[in-house]
Amino acid sequence: MRSFNQYQEYLAEAGPSGAEYESIITVGYNQGNPPYSSKKAKDPGTYQKVSQFFPKHNQEAQQLGKTFRGVTRGVMHQHGASKDSTSSMWKKYAKKGKDTPKTDMYTSQHNISLKKKGGSQLMSAAPKESMATIMGALEMTGKNKKSITDIVKEIEEKFTKLYIDGSITALVDPKKDKKGEFTDMSKKERQALIAKKMKIDKMHKELGSKINRILQKDNTIKDNVCYIATTGYKKFPEGSRGIANKLIEFDPKTGSITHNIDTGPPDNMSNSMKSMASATSFYCAFKTAKKNPYTSLRTKTIQYNEYTPTLNGLIIETLMKDLKLDGRTLLNEGYALLTEAGIISSLISRGIAAIKKVGRSVKNWFSNIISKIVEGTKRVFQTIVNLGKRAIEALFEFLGVEMINASVRISGVAGAFAAK
């Protein structure tokens, strides 16, 4: 019989699970440099969950902790192991009063959804959860679209289970039936189950193609589906800790962050969130289980680049947001005919006029705008740092720097600063 210490050694050799990585990152983030201990822990319960991985994973925790301190602030707590109360909408469609939160760890600044590089999906949902996600996305648009409600109806009618006392792999390949799950089954019975499985596979392919085709045609609904799958918005009540506002994908081998996405609010989701959604497609497939595998709606996200604005673009975005303007308004007013510098100058003039009209301080308004631009620039720089080899290229893109025949040209407002 193994002793408790032997079990700890065995678990450490097996390597950390996804939930255990949440704890390891939290320990490294909060405690800084090793050695790590319960005495130094700011979240003692989290440390105890992964104490068996130290000191073997000291360097990993230290590097990941340092990396995460570059993208968030405040004491970090693990949250993903709990179950949170769901919204009334989720109760109606998913039939769940409590569910796993999207927030895995949180600080005073962010609710973080954590994914490990390679294999992590935005969504792998059972029938009722798939229906709830799509209906939630439809609610976000404030419209009723028949094509979308038809998808929900088909999910309700066609998503199914394959009732088998074992895994699909063992069913279709006797050589992989290591546990002898189907050895007592006759060849005829086995072939009948395989035929049924193939029939369901055909349904998966047809329905998956239809769902993907409809969602690809409606970018707003697709963005909303991906937003809910990422954040848990609509799944949990407004203000719930379970709703994430930052998605971080990390590489445990290098201790680096491969994606760092601030999702933005639901009525103004970030361009990085939209970039990820545009790279995501949907399909239907079996959710593997020890027995009785069932149909699930799943996602596949291809390689994509997070949105990184130029300095000029960041200034324009900041001014537009402050003045509560959208792109259509600017187009209607002829801003598209202006250069970036011209747009910025016009927006500043517009802001000054609006401030003077209500008798507020122009100096204070402008100081506030500069502070917002500086904060935005800090976030962009952190994203650029995490790009590794492409960091210098991305920095030049942000500043508007172009290399032309061994000379340098800097465009827009950045160029005006450089020329002084």
N, C-alpha and C positions, 0 to 999 in steps of 0.2 A: 504494500500500500504506500502511495506517495505521501510524504509529509507536506505540511502547508508550504514550507519554503521551496520544496521541489516543484509544487504546482506553480508558485510564483515564477520560478526559473523557466518552467515549461511555457507559461503564458508570454514571458518576455521574449523567448526564442521564436514564438509564433508571429510576433510583430504586432503593432498596434492596429486596432480596427478604426473605422471612420470616427466613431464616437470617442474612442480613446485618443485619437489625434486632436479632437476638440480640447480634451483635458490637457494634453501635453503642450499644446500651443498656449493655453490659458496659464499654465504653470510657468513656462518660459517667458511669457509676456509680463506676468505680474512679478516674478522673482528676479528677472534679469539674468545675472551670471550664476552658474552652478558653484557649489553644490546646492541641490534643491531639498527642502525639508518641510515638514508640516509646521514647524515653528515660524518659518518665513512666509508661509502660504497666506495670501489674502482671501483665498477661497478654499478653505481647508478640505471641504468635501470633495472638491475636484482633484486636489492633490492625492487624496487617498485612493481614488479610482485608478490612478496610473502609477502609484509609487513603485510597483514592481518593474517598471520600465527604466528606472533610474538606478545607477548612473549610466547604463548602457546608452540611453537616448539623450544624455545631457547636451551633447553638441547640437543635436537636431533641435531640441527644445530651445536652446540658447539662440540659434540662428533664426528659427521661426518666430520666436518672441521678439527679437530685434526687428525683423521684417515687419511684423504686425504693428509694432510701435510707430512705424513710419506711416501707417494709414488710419490709425484711430487713436483716441485718447481716453484716459480714465481707467479705473480698475476694471479688469475683465472678469466676467462670471460666465460659467457654463449654464445653458438653459435647455439645450436640446433633449435632455433625458426626461423632461417632464411632459405632461399632456395638458393642453390648454383648452378652455371652453370655446366652442365654435359659435359662429354667427347664426342668426335665425335662418338666413338663406341657405347656409351649409347644412343645417339640421333638416331643412325641407327636402333638399335634393340628395345629399350624401347620407342622410339618416345617422349622423354622428354628433353627439353632444359634446364630445371631447376628441381632440386629434393632436397628432405630433406637430409641434410648431415649426415654422420655417427658420426661426431664429435659433442658431446653435450656440452662439456666444453673444454677449452684449457688453457694451461699455456705456458710459454716460453719453457718448456721441453717436454710437451706431448699434443697431440690431443686425448681427452678421449671420448670413447663411453661408456655410462652409462646404466647399466641394474639393475633393482630391483630384488632381490632374489624371485624366485617362479613365473613361468609363462612366463618370458621373452624369446622370441625366437630369434635365429640368423636371421631367414628369414621367412617371410610370404608374398610371392610375387605374384602379379597378372601375367597374362600370358606373357606380353611383358617384364616385369622386370625379370621374371624367365628365359626367353630366353636370355636376355642380360647377366645375371649372368653366365649362363652356357657357352655361347659363349666367354665371357671374360675369364673364367677359361680355356677354350680351347686355347685361344690366348696366355695365360701365358705359356703354354707348348711348343708353337711354332710348334705344329703338328696338322694335320687334322685327326681326328678319326671318322669313320663313325658311330660307336655306339653312340657317343656323339651328332653328328649332327642329327641322327635319333631321339634322345630324344627331341631335339629342335623342330623338325618337328611335332612330336606327340603332344607336348605342344601347338603348333600353331593350330593344327587341332582339338584337343579334349578338351582343356580347354574351359569352357562354363559358361553361366549365367542361373540361374533359375528365370524367370521373374514372380515375385510375388509382390503385393503391401502390403508387410508386412514381418515379420521375419519368418524364418524356424520353430522356436520353436512354434510360434503361429499357423502356418499351421498344424503341425503334432499333436499338443495337444490342443484341444479346451479349456481345463481347464486353459491353460496358455495364452489364447487369451484375455488378460485383457483389451486391447484397442478396442476389437471388430473388428479387422482387416479383419476377414474372416466370420463374422456373416451373411453377405448378400449373401454369396456364397452358391450355391446348394451343396448338399452332393456329387453328381456325379462329379461336377467340382472340388471339393476339393480332392476327391479320385484320380482323374486324375492327379492333380498336385503332390500329394504325390507319386503316381506311377512314375511320371517323376523324382522326387527327388531321389527315390530309385534307378532308372536306372543310374542316374548320380553318386550316391554313389558307385555303383558297378564299374563304369568306374574309379572313383577316386582310389578305392582299387587296381584294376588291373594295372593302369598306375603308381600309386605310388610305388607299389612293383617292377615294371620293372625299374623305374628310380633309386630307392634305390639299386637294385641289380647291375645295371651297374656302378653306382658311387662307390659302395662298392668294386667292382673289380679293380677300378683304383684309387689308393690312391692319386696320384698326382692331378688328376682332382678334386677329392673330397676335398682335402686340399685347392685347389685353389678356389673352390666354397665357402667354409667356410671362406676363407681369404677375398674374395670380400664382402661376406655378413657381415663380421665383420668390415672391414676397409673402404669399399667404393672404394677401388682400382679398376681401370677400369671404375668405375661409374663417377668419377670426374677426371679432367686433373691432370697430375703430378704436385705436389707442392700445390694443392688445400688444403685450410683449412678444407674442408669437409672430407678428408681422415683421419681416426683415426689411431693412432699407439699404443693405449693402450685401452684394454677393462677392465672395472671395474664393477663387480657385488657387490652390497652392500645389507645389511640387515638393513632396517630402524628401526626395533624393537630394535636391539642391537647396532646400530651405527658402525658395523664392516664391513670389506671388505671380502666377501666370495670368490671372484676370482680377481686376479690382473695379467693380462696378457699383457706383452709387445709383440706385434705381430711380430716384426722383419720386415725387408724389404721383398718385394715380392720374390726376388731371394734367400732369405735365411731366411724364416720365422722361428720363434722361436719354440723350442720343446714344449713349453706350448701351442702354437697355434695349433701345430700338435696333441697334446694330446686331446685338445678340439674337433678338427675335427674328430678324431678317435672315439670319444664318441657320435658323431652326426649322426642321420639317417634322411631320407627324406620321406615325404608322401604328398599326395594330399588331400585337403579338402576344403569345402566351406569357403570363407571369409565372416563372418557374417556381415550383414548390415541391415539397417532399411527396405530395400526392394531390390530386384534383387541381391541376394548373388551370388558370382562368385567363380570359381575354383582358388585356389592358391597353390603354391608349398611351403610347410612349413617344418620346422625342429623340431626335438626333440633331446635334448642333455641330456644323462643320467649322473649320478654322475661320476666325473672324478677327478683325482689328477693332479694338475699342475706339470710340470716338475721341479724338484729341483735337480741340479747336486750335486755330492759330491765335496769336495774341490779339490781332485785329478782330477776329471772330468772337473771342472771349469778351472784349470790350463792347462790341455790338450786342451780344447776347445779354450782358449785364445791364446795359442801358435799356434795351427793349423790355426786359423783365421788370425793371424799376418803373418804366413808363406805362407798363401794361399794354404793350403793343404786340401784335402777331405779324407773321410774314405776309399774310394777305393784305393787311392794312398798308404795309410798306410798299407792296407792289402797286396797290391802287393809288398811292400817293406819289408814284414815280421814283421811289428810292432805288429801284433796280437799275436806273440809268446812271446812278452815281458810283464813284469809286468807293472802296472801303473807307478811305480817309474822309470822303465827302459824306458818307452815311453817318460816321461817327460825329463829324462836325455838326451835321443837321440834327442828330439826336440830342447832342449836348445843348444846342440852341433851343430845341423844343423843351428840354427839361428845365432850362433856366427860365424860359418864359412861363412855364407852368408853376414853378416855385415862386416867382415874383408875383404871379396873379393871386396866389393865396397868402402872400405876405410872409413866406418862410425864408430862412437864411440860405442863400445860394452857396455860401462857403461851406455850411454844414452838409448840404445835399451833395456837393461835389466831393467832400471828404469821405462821406459814406460810400459813394460810388467807387472811389479809389480803394477803400478798404475791401469792398466786395471783389474788385478786380485782383487785388493782391491775394485774397483768400483763394480765388479761382485759380490763380497762377500757381499757388502752392500745391493745389490738388493735381494740376496738370504735371508739374515737375515730379511729383511722387509717382504718377503713372508712367512718366518717361523713364525714371530711374529703374522701374521694374521691367522695362522692355529689354534690358540686357544689351546685346550686341547692336540693337537698332536704336539705342538711346540717343546717340549723337545725331543721327539722321532725323529722329523725331523732334529733337530740340531745335534743329535748324528749321524744320517745317513749322514749328510753333512760333518761332521768332520771325519767320518770313525770310530766312537766309537762303539764297541761291548761289551755287558755285558756277560761274560762267567763265570758261577759258582762264582758269587760275585767278580770276578776280571775284570779288564778293558783291552781290547786290542784295540789299535788304529792302523789302517792300512795305508799303502801308505806313501805319503809325510807328512801327518799330524802326522803319527806315528813317523817319523824321527825327526820332530820338538819336539814332546812330550818326546822322549828318550834323548834329549840333556839337 
